């Protein structure tokens, strides 16, 4: 994902394993952070979720809501779906489905068309 994303997102920096986010008494470790070079304040945190259960994803989204992270994208593998994704989107989570690999063009397009 990182290599492909950097090829299409030439105006963005991609940081692997960015600084952890403090959520209550816990730390949350996103997989990536993207920052727009022209405006580093515009950034997105990205988490790639391969296998998941509804309970795992529910806890993940609760953590994100507790942290009040509006700039967070969950990329969820459609192949391993154990529940309905629309129920998670209804919580305000930014969810992008993928099959086998995350499409960097889809992620970039999502980031460019959403504001937070």
Jmol script that loads the backbone (N, CA, C; Angstrom):
load data "model"
ATOM      1  N   UNK A   1       0.823  -1.189   0.000  1.00  0.00           N
ATOM      2  CA  UNK A   1       0.000   0.000   0.000  1.00  0.00           C
ATOM      3  C   UNK A   1       0.869   1.256   0.000  1.00  0.00           C
ATOM      4  N   UNK A   2       1.863   1.300   0.852  1.00  0.00           N
ATOM      5  CA  UNK A   2       2.688   2.507   0.985  1.00  0.00           C
ATOM      6  C   UNK A   2       3.372   2.857  -0.335  1.00  0.00           C
ATOM      7  N   UNK A   3       3.959   1.898  -0.955  1.00  0.00           N
ATOM      8  CA  UNK A   3       4.672   2.132  -2.222  1.00  0.00           C
ATOM      9  C   UNK A   3       3.709   2.631  -3.305  1.00  0.00           C
ATOM     10  N   UNK A   4       2.573   1.983  -3.429  1.00  0.00           N
ATOM     11  CA  UNK A   4       1.584   2.376  -4.439  1.00  0.00           C
ATOM     12  C   UNK A   4       0.964   3.733  -4.120  1.00  0.00           C
ATOM     13  N   UNK A   5       0.728   4.005  -2.842  1.00  0.00           N
ATOM     14  CA  UNK A   5       0.136   5.279  -2.454  1.00  0.00           C
ATOM     15  C   UNK A   5       1.066   6.432  -2.824  1.00  0.00           C
ATOM     16  N   UNK A   6       2.348   6.291  -2.563  1.00  0.00           N
ATOM     17  CA  UNK A   6       3.293   7.366  -2.847  1.00  0.00           C
ATOM     18  C   UNK A   6       3.419   7.650  -4.345  1.00  0.00           C
ATOM     19  N   UNK A   7       3.130   6.668  -5.175  1.00  0.00           N
ATOM     20  CA  UNK A   7       3.161   6.879  -6.628  1.00  0.00           C
ATOM     21  C   UNK A   7       2.009   7.758  -7.097  1.00  0.00           C
ATOM     22  N   UNK A   8       0.851   7.636  -6.470  1.00  0.00           N
ATOM     23  CA  UNK A   8      -0.327   8.389  -6.914  1.00  0.00           C
ATOM     24  C   UNK A   8      -0.578   9.652  -6.093  1.00  0.00           C
ATOM     25  N   UNK A   9      -0.074   9.697  -4.880  1.00  0.00           N
ATOM     26  CA  UNK A   9      -0.326  10.824  -3.977  1.00  0.00           C
ATOM     27  C   UNK A   9       0.922  11.698  -3.883  1.00  0.00           C
ATOM     28  N   UNK A  10       1.293  12.301  -4.991  1.00  0.00           N
ATOM     29  CA  UNK A  10       2.558  13.033  -5.063  1.00  0.00           C
ATOM     30  C   UNK A  10       2.562  14.315  -4.227  1.00  0.00           C
ATOM     31  N   UNK A  11       1.407  14.795  -3.813  1.00  0.00           N
ATOM     32  CA  UNK A  11       1.332  15.998  -2.981  1.00  0.00           C
ATOM     33  C   UNK A  11       1.256  15.678  -1.485  1.00  0.00           C
ATOM     34  N   UNK A  12       1.308  14.408  -1.167  1.00  0.00           N
ATOM     35  CA  UNK A  12       1.152  13.966   0.222  1.00  0.00           C
ATOM     36  C   UNK A  12       2.404  13.244   0.713  1.00  0.00           C
ATOM     37  N   UNK A  13       2.686  13.365   2.008  1.00  0.00           N
ATOM     38  CA  UNK A  13       3.707  12.549   2.664  1.00  0.00           C
ATOM     39  C   UNK A  13       2.988  11.412   3.369  1.00  0.00           C
ATOM     40  N   UNK A  14       3.629  10.271   3.412  1.00  0.00           N
ATOM     41  CA  UNK A  14       3.062   9.104   4.096  1.00  0.00           C
ATOM     42  C   UNK A  14       4.033   8.688   5.184  1.00  0.00           C
ATOM     43  N   UNK A  15       3.551   8.661   6.412  1.00  0.00           N
ATOM     44  CA  UNK A  15       4.373   8.274   7.557  1.00  0.00           C
ATOM     45  C   UNK A  15       3.902   6.923   8.041  1.00  0.00           C
ATOM     46  N   UNK A  16       4.809   5.959   8.052  1.00  0.00           N
ATOM     47  CA  UNK A  16       4.495   4.630   8.588  1.00  0.00           C
ATOM     48  C   UNK A  16       4.588   4.661  10.100  1.00  0.00           C
ATOM     49  N   UNK A  17       3.656   4.010  10.744  1.00  0.00           N
ATOM     50  CA  UNK A  17       3.633   3.904  12.198  1.00  0.00           C
ATOM     51  C   UNK A  17       3.894   5.257  12.858  1.00  0.00           C
ATOM     52  N   UNK A  18       2.963   6.212  12.670  1.00  0.00           N
ATOM     53  CA  UNK A  18       3.132   7.540  13.269  1.00  0.00           C
ATOM     54  C   UNK A  18       3.059   7.476  14.794  1.00  0.00           C
ATOM     55  N   UNK A  19       3.227   8.616  15.404  1.00  0.00           N
ATOM     56  CA  UNK A  19       3.154   8.700  16.864  1.00  0.00           C
ATOM     57  C   UNK A  19       1.831   8.120  17.355  1.00  0.00           C
ATOM     58  N   UNK A  20       1.870   7.435  18.494  1.00  0.00           N
ATOM     59  CA  UNK A  20       0.618   6.885  19.031  1.00  0.00           C
ATOM     60  C   UNK A  20      -0.324   8.002  19.462  1.00  0.00           C
ATOM     61  N   UNK A  21      -1.603   7.685  19.464  1.00  0.00           N
ATOM     62  CA  UNK A  21      -2.653   8.610  19.878  1.00  0.00           C
ATOM     63  C   UNK A  21      -3.088   8.198  21.281  1.00  0.00           C
ATOM     64  N   UNK A  22      -3.127   9.156  22.197  1.00  0.00           N
ATOM     65  CA  UNK A  22      -3.582   8.883  23.556  1.00  0.00           C
ATOM     66  C   UNK A  22      -5.107   8.891  23.559  1.00  0.00           C
ATOM     67  N   UNK A  23      -5.685   7.787  24.025  1.00  0.00           N
ATOM     68  CA  UNK A  23      -7.141   7.653  24.121  1.00  0.00           C
ATOM     69  C   UNK A  23      -7.443   7.199  25.547  1.00  0.00           C
ATOM     70  N   UNK A  24      -7.830   8.150  26.360  1.00  0.00           N
ATOM     71  CA  UNK A  24      -8.057   7.815  27.768  1.00  0.00           C
ATOM     72  C   UNK A  24      -6.754   7.355  28.403  1.00  0.00           C
ATOM     73  N   UNK A  25      -6.765   6.149  28.948  1.00  0.00           N
ATOM     74  CA  UNK A  25      -5.562   5.592  29.567  1.00  0.00           C
ATOM     75  C   UNK A  25      -4.809   4.656  28.624  1.00  0.00           C
ATOM     76  N   UNK A  26      -5.191   4.657  27.366  1.00  0.00           N
ATOM     77  CA  UNK A  26      -4.610   3.730  26.403  1.00  0.00           C
ATOM     78  C   UNK A  26      -3.913   4.488  25.273  1.00  0.00           C
ATOM     79  N   UNK A  27      -3.100   3.758  24.529  1.00  0.00           N
ATOM     80  CA  UNK A  27      -2.472   4.294  23.323  1.00  0.00           C
ATOM     81  C   UNK A  27      -3.041   3.567  22.121  1.00  0.00           C
ATOM     82  N   UNK A  28      -3.243   4.313  21.054  1.00  0.00           N
ATOM     83  CA  UNK A  28      -3.740   3.746  19.805  1.00  0.00           C
ATOM     84  C   UNK A  28      -2.672   3.978  18.746  1.00  0.00           C
ATOM     85  N   UNK A  29      -2.304   2.942  18.015  1.00  0.00           N
ATOM     86  CA  UNK A  29      -1.228   3.006  17.039  1.00  0.00           C
ATOM     87  C   UNK A  29      -1.766   2.848  15.618  1.00  0.00           C
ATOM     88  N   UNK A  30      -2.023   3.957  14.907  1.00  0.00           N
ATOM     89  CA  UNK A  30      -2.483   3.828  13.518  1.00  0.00           C
ATOM     90  C   UNK A  30      -1.360   3.288  12.637  1.00  0.00           C
ATOM     91  N   UNK A  31      -1.732   2.685  11.515  1.00  0.00           N
ATOM     92  CA  UNK A  31      -0.733   2.142  10.592  1.00  0.00           C
ATOM     93  C   UNK A  31       0.003   3.243   9.841  1.00  0.00           C
ATOM     94  N   UNK A  32      -0.736   4.273   9.416  1.00  0.00           N
ATOM     95  CA  UNK A  32      -0.155   5.339   8.597  1.00  0.00           C
ATOM     96  C   UNK A  32      -0.753   6.688   8.974  1.00  0.00           C
ATOM     97  N   UNK A  33      -0.003   7.724   8.647  1.00  0.00           N
ATOM     98  CA  UNK A  33      -0.523   9.089   8.656  1.00  0.00           C
ATOM     99  C   UNK A  33      -0.125   9.722   7.335  1.00  0.00           C
ATOM    100  N   UNK A  34      -1.049  10.442   6.736  1.00  0.00           N
ATOM    101  CA  UNK A  34      -0.749  11.188   5.518  1.00  0.00           C
ATOM    102  C   UNK A  34      -0.829  12.668   5.852  1.00  0.00           C
ATOM    103  N   UNK A  35       0.046  13.460   5.236  1.00  0.00           N
ATOM    104  CA  UNK A  35       0.021  14.915   5.430  1.00  0.00           C
ATOM    105  C   UNK A  35       0.162  15.592   4.077  1.00  0.00           C
ATOM    106  N   UNK A  36      -0.707  16.526   3.830  1.00  0.00           N
ATOM    107  CA  UNK A  36      -0.636  17.308   2.606  1.00  0.00           C
ATOM    108  C   UNK A  36       0.564  18.247   2.723  1.00  0.00           C
ATOM    109  N   UNK A  37       1.494  18.158   1.782  1.00  0.00           N
ATOM    110  CA  UNK A  37       2.721  18.958   1.873  1.00  0.00           C
ATOM    111  C   UNK A  37       2.444  20.455   1.915  1.00  0.00           C
ATOM    112  N   UNK A  38       1.492  20.918   1.114  1.00  0.00           N
ATOM    113  CA  UNK A  38       1.176  22.349   1.058  1.00  0.00           C
ATOM    114  C   UNK A  38       0.477  22.831   2.328  1.00  0.00           C
ATOM    115  N   UNK A  39      -0.126  21.915   3.075  1.00  0.00           N
ATOM    116  CA  UNK A  39      -0.842  22.259   4.302  1.00  0.00           C
ATOM    117  C   UNK A  39      -0.752  21.073   5.265  1.00  0.00           C
ATOM    118  N   UNK A  40       0.360  20.955   6.003  1.00  0.00           N
ATOM    119  CA  UNK A  40       0.559  19.794   6.887  1.00  0.00           C
ATOM    120  C   UNK A  40      -0.513  19.621   7.957  1.00  0.00           C
ATOM    121  N   UNK A  41      -1.313  20.677   8.192  1.00  0.00           N
ATOM    122  CA  UNK A  41      -2.416  20.542   9.148  1.00  0.00           C
ATOM    123  C   UNK A  41      -3.498  19.610   8.613  1.00  0.00           C
ATOM    124  N   UNK A  42      -3.540  19.470   7.284  1.00  0.00           N
ATOM    125  CA  UNK A  42      -4.502  18.558   6.671  1.00  0.00           C
ATOM    126  C   UNK A  42      -3.851  17.176   6.634  1.00  0.00           C
ATOM    127  N   UNK A  43      -4.318  16.317   7.482  1.00  0.00           N
ATOM    128  CA  UNK A  43      -3.738  14.982   7.574  1.00  0.00           C
ATOM    129  C   UNK A  43      -4.836  13.955   7.825  1.00  0.00           C
ATOM    130  N   UNK A  44      -4.514  12.731   7.486  1.00  0.00           N
ATOM    131  CA  UNK A  44      -5.418  11.605   7.716  1.00  0.00           C
ATOM    132  C   UNK A  44      -4.634  10.488   8.386  1.00  0.00           C
ATOM    133  N   UNK A  45      -5.263   9.811   9.301  1.00  0.00           N
ATOM    134  CA  UNK A  45      -4.718   8.591   9.886  1.00  0.00           C
ATOM    135  C   UNK A  45      -5.400   7.430   9.184  1.00  0.00           C
ATOM    136  N   UNK A  46      -4.625   6.393   8.872  1.00  0.00           N
ATOM    137  CA  UNK A  46      -5.165   5.252   8.129  1.00  0.00           C
ATOM    138  C   UNK A  46      -4.845   3.964   8.876  1.00  0.00           C
ATOM    139  N   UNK A  47      -5.854   3.138   9.017  1.00  0.00           N
ATOM    140  CA  UNK A  47      -5.702   1.824   9.635  1.00  0.00           C
ATOM    141  C   UNK A  47      -6.158   0.773   8.632  1.00  0.00           C
ATOM    142  N   UNK A  48      -5.307  -0.206   8.367  1.00  0.00           N
ATOM    143  CA  UNK A  48      -5.659  -1.317   7.481  1.00  0.00           C
ATOM    144  C   UNK A  48      -6.142  -2.470   8.358  1.00  0.00           C
ATOM    145  N   UNK A  49      -7.359  -2.922   8.095  1.00  0.00           N
ATOM    146  CA  UNK A  49      -7.956  -3.983   8.905  1.00  0.00           C
ATOM    147  C   UNK A  49      -8.200  -5.178   7.998  1.00  0.00           C
ATOM    148  N   UNK A  50      -7.397  -6.223   8.178  1.00  0.00           N
ATOM    149  CA  UNK A  50      -7.552  -7.435   7.378  1.00  0.00           C
ATOM    150  C   UNK A  50      -8.690  -8.269   7.922  1.00  0.00           C
ATOM    151  N   UNK A  51      -8.402  -9.198   8.826  1.00  0.00           N
ATOM    152  CA  UNK A  51      -9.451 -10.021   9.413  1.00  0.00           C
ATOM    153  C   UNK A  51     -10.050  -9.277  10.592  1.00  0.00           C
ATOM    154  N   UNK A  52     -11.370  -9.300  10.689  1.00  0.00           N
ATOM    155  CA  UNK A  52     -12.023  -8.639  11.809  1.00  0.00           C
ATOM    156  C   UNK A  52     -13.338  -9.314  12.123  1.00  0.00           C
ATOM    157  N   UNK A  53     -13.783  -9.094  13.331  1.00  0.00           N
ATOM    158  CA  UNK A  53     -15.110  -9.530  13.746  1.00  0.00           C
ATOM    159  C   UNK A  53     -15.913  -8.261  14.045  1.00  0.00           C
ATOM    160  N   UNK A  54     -17.218  -8.359  14.091  1.00  0.00           N
ATOM    161  CA  UNK A  54     -18.010  -7.173  14.434  1.00  0.00           C
ATOM    162  C   UNK A  54     -17.586  -6.565  15.777  1.00  0.00           C
ATOM    163  N   UNK A  55     -17.266  -7.403  16.746  1.00  0.00           N
ATOM    164  CA  UNK A  55     -16.850  -6.915  18.068  1.00  0.00           C
ATOM    165  C   UNK A  55     -15.522  -6.152  17.982  1.00  0.00           C
ATOM    166  N   UNK A  56     -14.570  -6.690  17.236  1.00  0.00           N
ATOM    167  CA  UNK A  56     -13.272  -6.024  17.065  1.00  0.00           C
ATOM    168  C   UNK A  56     -13.460  -4.652  16.419  1.00  0.00           C
ATOM    169  N   UNK A  57     -14.236  -4.599  15.355  1.00  0.00           N
ATOM    170  CA  UNK A  57     -14.447  -3.346  14.650  1.00  0.00           C
ATOM    171  C   UNK A  57     -15.246  -2.364  15.510  1.00  0.00           C
ATOM    172  N   UNK A  58     -16.208  -2.859  16.261  1.00  0.00           N
ATOM    173  CA  UNK A  58     -16.982  -1.996  17.159  1.00  0.00           C
ATOM    174  C   UNK A  58     -16.059  -1.331  18.175  1.00  0.00           C
ATOM    175  N   UNK A  59     -15.155  -2.113  18.775  1.00  0.00           N
ATOM    176  CA  UNK A  59     -14.216  -1.562  19.762  1.00  0.00           C
ATOM    177  C   UNK A  59     -13.267  -0.559  19.109  1.00  0.00           C
ATOM    178  N   UNK A  60     -12.824  -0.856  17.917  1.00  0.00           N
ATOM    179  CA  UNK A  60     -11.932   0.047  17.190  1.00  0.00           C
ATOM    180  C   UNK A  60     -12.632   1.384  16.955  1.00  0.00           C
ATOM    181  N   UNK A  61     -13.885   1.340  16.504  1.00  0.00           N
ATOM    182  CA  UNK A  61     -14.619   2.563  16.219  1.00  0.00           C
ATOM    183  C   UNK A  61     -14.947   3.316  17.509  1.00  0.00           C
ATOM    184  N   UNK A  62     -15.255   2.602  18.575  1.00  0.00           N
ATOM    185  CA  UNK A  62     -15.480   3.267  19.864  1.00  0.00           C
ATOM    186  C   UNK A  62     -14.217   4.008  20.304  1.00  0.00           C
ATOM    187  N   UNK A  63     -13.068   3.387  20.105  1.00  0.00           N
ATOM    188  CA  UNK A  63     -11.799   4.036  20.435  1.00  0.00           C
ATOM    189  C   UNK A  63     -11.633   5.314  19.627  1.00  0.00           C
ATOM    190  N   UNK A  64     -11.914   5.238  18.332  1.00  0.00           N
ATOM    191  CA  UNK A  64     -11.793   6.412  17.474  1.00  0.00           C
ATOM    192  C   UNK A  64     -12.765   7.508  17.898  1.00  0.00           C
ATOM    193  N   UNK A  65     -13.983   7.131  18.265  1.00  0.00           N
ATOM    194  CA  UNK A  65     -14.967   8.118  18.702  1.00  0.00           C
ATOM    195  C   UNK A  65     -14.541   8.758  20.023  1.00  0.00           C
ATOM    196  N   UNK A  66     -14.001   7.957  20.932  1.00  0.00           N
ATOM    197  CA  UNK A  66     -13.506   8.484  22.201  1.00  0.00           C
ATOM    198  C   UNK A  66     -12.375   9.480  21.956  1.00  0.00           C
ATOM    199  N   UNK A  67     -11.530   9.165  20.992  1.00  0.00           N
ATOM    200  CA  UNK A  67     -10.405  10.045  20.662  1.00  0.00           C
ATOM    201  C   UNK A  67     -10.855  11.254  19.845  1.00  0.00           C
ATOM    202  N   UNK A  68     -12.112  11.246  19.379  1.00  0.00           N
ATOM    203  CA  UNK A  68     -12.663  12.332  18.554  1.00  0.00           C
ATOM    204  C   UNK A  68     -11.797  12.582  17.313  1.00  0.00           C
ATOM    205  N   UNK A  69     -11.451  11.491  16.642  1.00  0.00           N
ATOM    206  CA  UNK A  69     -10.636  11.558  15.434  1.00  0.00           C
ATOM    207  C   UNK A  69     -11.535  11.571  14.202  1.00  0.00           C
ATOM    208  N   UNK A  70     -11.769  12.730  13.661  1.00  0.00           N
ATOM    209  CA  UNK A  70     -12.598  12.843  12.463  1.00  0.00           C
ATOM    210  C   UNK A  70     -11.806  12.546  11.205  1.00  0.00           C
ATOM    211  N   UNK A  71     -10.486  12.526  11.318  1.00  0.00           N
ATOM    212  CA  UNK A  71      -9.614  12.354  10.148  1.00  0.00           C
ATOM    213  C   UNK A  71      -9.044  10.943  10.087  1.00  0.00           C
ATOM    214  N   UNK A  72      -9.852   9.966  10.399  1.00  0.00           N
ATOM    215  CA  UNK A  72      -9.376   8.587  10.455  1.00  0.00           C
ATOM    216  C   UNK A  72     -10.107   7.735   9.429  1.00  0.00           C
ATOM    217  N   UNK A  73      -9.340   6.978   8.653  1.00  0.00           N
ATOM    218  CA  UNK A  73      -9.910   6.088   7.647  1.00  0.00           C
ATOM    219  C   UNK A  73      -9.620   4.645   8.035  1.00  0.00           C
ATOM    220  N   UNK A  74     -10.652   3.829   8.062  1.00  0.00           N
ATOM    221  CA  UNK A  74     -10.499   2.390   8.250  1.00  0.00           C
ATOM    222  C   UNK A  74     -10.629   1.721   6.890  1.00  0.00           C
ATOM    223  N   UNK A  75      -9.597   1.032   6.472  1.00  0.00           N
ATOM    224  CA  UNK A  75      -9.637   0.253   5.234  1.00  0.00           C
ATOM    225  C   UNK A  75      -9.892  -1.194   5.649  1.00  0.00           C
ATOM    226  N   UNK A  76     -11.071  -1.700   5.293  1.00  0.00           N
ATOM    227  CA  UNK A  76     -11.539  -2.990   5.798  1.00  0.00           C
ATOM    228  C   UNK A  76     -11.625  -3.998   4.668  1.00  0.00           C
ATOM    229  N   UNK A  77     -10.998  -5.161   4.870  1.00  0.00           N
ATOM    230  CA  UNK A  77     -10.999  -6.230   3.873  1.00  0.00           C
ATOM    231  C   UNK A  77     -12.392  -6.835   3.750  1.00  0.00           C
ATOM    232  N   UNK A  78     -12.978  -6.670   2.579  1.00  0.00           N
ATOM    233  CA  UNK A  78     -14.331  -7.162   2.306  1.00  0.00           C
ATOM    234  C   UNK A  78     -14.398  -8.687   2.386  1.00  0.00           C
ATOM    235  N   UNK A  79     -13.318  -9.361   2.046  1.00  0.00           N
ATOM    236  CA  UNK A  79     -13.276 -10.828   2.043  1.00  0.00           C
ATOM    237  C   UNK A  79     -13.552 -11.412   3.430  1.00  0.00           C
ATOM    238  N   UNK A  80     -13.142 -10.709   4.453  1.00  0.00           N
ATOM    239  CA  UNK A  80     -13.258 -11.235   5.813  1.00  0.00           C
ATOM    240  C   UNK A  80     -14.371 -10.584   6.615  1.00  0.00           C
ATOM    241  N   UNK A  81     -15.347 -10.038   5.936  1.00  0.00           N
ATOM    242  CA  UNK A  81     -16.429  -9.352   6.634  1.00  0.00           C
ATOM    243  C   UNK A  81     -17.215 -10.333   7.498  1.00  0.00           C
ATOM    244  N   UNK A  82     -17.378  -9.938   8.750  1.00  0.00           N
ATOM    245  CA  UNK A  82     -18.155 -10.736   9.698  1.00  0.00           C
ATOM    246  C   UNK A  82     -19.397  -9.990  10.148  1.00  0.00           C
ATOM    247  N   UNK A  83     -19.752  -8.959   9.437  1.00  0.00           N
ATOM    248  CA  UNK A  83     -20.914  -8.147   9.782  1.00  0.00           C
ATOM    249  C   UNK A  83     -21.176  -7.176   8.645  1.00  0.00           C
ATOM    250  N   UNK A  84     -22.042  -6.211   8.867  1.00  0.00           N
ATOM    251  CA  UNK A  84     -22.376  -5.234   7.834  1.00  0.00           C
ATOM    252  C   UNK A  84     -21.550  -3.973   8.028  1.00  0.00           C
ATOM    253  N   UNK A  85     -20.887  -3.514   6.968  1.00  0.00           N
ATOM    254  CA  UNK A  85     -20.081  -2.299   7.069  1.00  0.00           C
ATOM    255  C   UNK A  85     -20.935  -1.052   7.229  1.00  0.00           C
ATOM    256  N   UNK A  86     -22.144  -1.045   6.674  1.00  0.00           N
ATOM    257  CA  UNK A  86     -22.954   0.164   6.766  1.00  0.00           C
ATOM    258  C   UNK A  86     -23.280   0.522   8.213  1.00  0.00           C
ATOM    259  N   UNK A  87     -23.304  -0.466   9.107  1.00  0.00           N
ATOM    260  CA  UNK A  87     -23.562  -0.163  10.513  1.00  0.00           C
ATOM    261  C   UNK A  87     -22.413   0.634  11.115  1.00  0.00           C
ATOM    262  N   UNK A  88     -21.203   0.441  10.606  1.00  0.00           N
ATOM    263  CA  UNK A  88     -20.046   1.179  11.124  1.00  0.00           C
ATOM    264  C   UNK A  88     -20.003   2.581  10.532  1.00  0.00           C
ATOM    265  N   UNK A  89     -20.373   2.703   9.278  1.00  0.00           N
ATOM    266  CA  UNK A  89     -20.393   4.020   8.650  1.00  0.00           C
ATOM    267  C   UNK A  89     -21.416   4.924   9.329  1.00  0.00           C
ATOM    268  N   UNK A  90     -22.485   4.336   9.822  1.00  0.00           N
ATOM    269  CA  UNK A  90     -23.512   5.118  10.504  1.00  0.00           C
ATOM    270  C   UNK A  90     -22.980   5.770  11.778  1.00  0.00           C
ATOM    271  N   UNK A  91     -21.880   5.271  12.320  1.00  0.00           N
ATOM    272  CA  UNK A  91     -21.295   5.842  13.533  1.00  0.00           C
ATOM    273  C   UNK A  91     -20.449   7.067  13.224  1.00  0.00           C
ATOM    274  N   UNK A  92     -20.234   7.348  11.941  1.00  0.00           N
ATOM    275  CA  UNK A  92     -19.387   8.472  11.558  1.00  0.00           C
ATOM    276  C   UNK A  92     -17.986   8.044  11.157  1.00  0.00           C
ATOM    277  N   UNK A  93     -17.708   6.765  11.242  1.00  0.00           N
ATOM    278  CA  UNK A  93     -16.393   6.273  10.846  1.00  0.00           C
ATOM    279  C   UNK A  93     -16.236   6.366   9.334  1.00  0.00           C
ATOM    280  N   UNK A  94     -15.042   6.683   8.894  1.00  0.00           N
ATOM    281  CA  UNK A  94     -14.726   6.698   7.462  1.00  0.00           C
ATOM    282  C   UNK A  94     -14.236   5.296   7.108  1.00  0.00           C
ATOM    283  N   UNK A  95     -15.017   4.574   6.324  1.00  0.00           N
ATOM    284  CA  UNK A  95     -14.707   3.181   6.004  1.00  0.00           C
ATOM    285  C   UNK A  95     -14.542   3.027   4.498  1.00  0.00           C
ATOM    286  N   UNK A  96     -13.434   2.412   4.107  1.00  0.00           N
ATOM    287  CA  UNK A  96     -13.191   2.071   2.709  1.00  0.00           C
ATOM    288  C   UNK A  96     -13.011   0.562   2.642  1.00  0.00           C
ATOM    289  N   UNK A  97     -13.809  -0.078   1.820  1.00  0.00           N
ATOM    290  CA  UNK A  97     -13.689  -1.527   1.647  1.00  0.00           C
ATOM    291  C   UNK A  97     -12.606  -1.836   0.622  1.00  0.00           C
ATOM    292  N   UNK A  98     -11.969  -2.996   0.786  1.00  0.00           N
ATOM    293  CA  UNK A  98     -11.029  -3.454  -0.227  1.00  0.00           C
ATOM    294  C   UNK A  98     -11.099  -4.964  -0.334  1.00  0.00           C
ATOM    295  N   UNK A  99     -10.604  -5.473  -1.451  1.00  0.00           N
ATOM    296  CA  UNK A  99     -10.497  -6.912  -1.666  1.00  0.00           C
ATOM    297  C   UNK A  99      -9.059  -7.202  -2.073  1.00  0.00           C
ATOM    298  N   UNK A 100      -8.374  -7.985  -1.277  1.00  0.00           N
ATOM    299  CA  UNK A 100      -6.981  -8.395  -1.483  1.00  0.00           C
ATOM    300  C   UNK A 100      -5.971  -7.278  -1.246  1.00  0.00           C
ATOM    301  N   UNK A 101      -6.205  -6.089  -1.806  1.00  0.00           N
ATOM    302  CA  UNK A 101      -5.271  -4.987  -1.585  1.00  0.00           C
ATOM    303  C   UNK A 101      -6.046  -3.674  -1.522  1.00  0.00           C
ATOM    304  N   UNK A 102      -5.497  -2.746  -0.764  1.00  0.00           N
ATOM    305  CA  UNK A 102      -6.123  -1.427  -0.642  1.00  0.00           C
ATOM    306  C   UNK A 102      -5.775  -0.626  -1.884  1.00  0.00           C
ATOM    307  N   UNK A 103      -6.783  -0.054  -2.525  1.00  0.00           N
ATOM    308  CA  UNK A 103      -6.584   0.754  -3.719  1.00  0.00           C
ATOM    309  C   UNK A 103      -6.154   2.158  -3.301  1.00  0.00           C
ATOM    310  N   UNK A 104      -4.892   2.547  -3.555  1.00  0.00           N
ATOM    311  CA  UNK A 104      -4.419   3.860  -3.125  1.00  0.00           C
ATOM    312  C   UNK A 104      -5.159   5.013  -3.817  1.00  0.00           C
ATOM    313  N   UNK A 105      -5.622   4.804  -5.045  1.00  0.00           N
ATOM    314  CA  UNK A 105      -6.376   5.845  -5.750  1.00  0.00           C
ATOM    315  C   UNK A 105      -7.697   6.102  -5.028  1.00  0.00           C
ATOM    316  N   UNK A 106      -8.331   5.052  -4.567  1.00  0.00           N
ATOM    317  CA  UNK A 106      -9.590   5.184  -3.841  1.00  0.00           C
ATOM    318  C   UNK A 106      -9.374   5.921  -2.509  1.00  0.00           C
ATOM    319  N   UNK A 107      -8.302   5.598  -1.818  1.00  0.00           N
ATOM    320  CA  UNK A 107      -7.992   6.259  -0.547  1.00  0.00           C
ATOM    321  C   UNK A 107      -7.696   7.741  -0.794  1.00  0.00           C
ATOM    322  N   UNK A 108      -6.877   8.037  -1.788  1.00  0.00           N
ATOM    323  CA  UNK A 108      -6.540   9.418  -2.118  1.00  0.00           C
ATOM    324  C   UNK A 108      -7.787  10.212  -2.495  1.00  0.00           C
ATOM    325  N   UNK A 109      -8.626   9.637  -3.324  1.00  0.00           N
ATOM    326  CA  UNK A 109      -9.861  10.305  -3.733  1.00  0.00           C
ATOM    327  C   UNK A 109     -10.736  10.587  -2.522  1.00  0.00           C
ATOM    328  N   UNK A 110     -10.826   9.629  -1.637  1.00  0.00           N
ATOM    329  CA  UNK A 110     -11.625   9.792  -0.414  1.00  0.00           C
ATOM    330  C   UNK A 110     -11.081  10.952   0.402  1.00  0.00           C
ATOM    331  N   UNK A 111      -9.768  11.012   0.598  1.00  0.00           N
ATOM    332  CA  UNK A 111      -9.145  12.069   1.385  1.00  0.00           C
ATOM    333  C   UNK A 111      -9.382  13.442   0.759  1.00  0.00           C
ATOM    334  N   UNK A 112      -9.329  13.512  -0.545  1.00  0.00           N
ATOM    335  CA  UNK A 112      -9.462  14.799  -1.231  1.00  0.00           C
ATOM    336  C   UNK A 112     -10.893  15.320  -1.284  1.00  0.00           C
ATOM    337  N   UNK A 113     -11.869  14.418  -1.158  1.00  0.00           N
ATOM    338  CA  UNK A 113     -13.263  14.851  -1.266  1.00  0.00           C
ATOM    339  C   UNK A 113     -13.945  15.018   0.094  1.00  0.00           C
ATOM    340  N   UNK A 114     -13.250  14.721   1.161  1.00  0.00           N
ATOM    341  CA  UNK A 114     -13.832  14.844   2.506  1.00  0.00           C
ATOM    342  C   UNK A 114     -13.104  15.951   3.266  1.00  0.00           C
ATOM    343  N   UNK A 115     -13.848  16.645   4.069  1.00  0.00           N
ATOM    344  CA  UNK A 115     -13.229  17.614   4.958  1.00  0.00           C
ATOM    345  C   UNK A 115     -13.591  17.237   6.388  1.00  0.00           C
ATOM    346  N   UNK A 116     -12.805  17.692   7.300  1.00  0.00           N
ATOM    347  CA  UNK A 116     -13.060  17.388   8.721  1.00  0.00           C
ATOM    348  C   UNK A 116     -12.751  18.605   9.564  1.00  0.00           C
TER     349      UNK A 116
END
end "model"
wireframe off; spacefill off
backbone 0.3
color backbone group
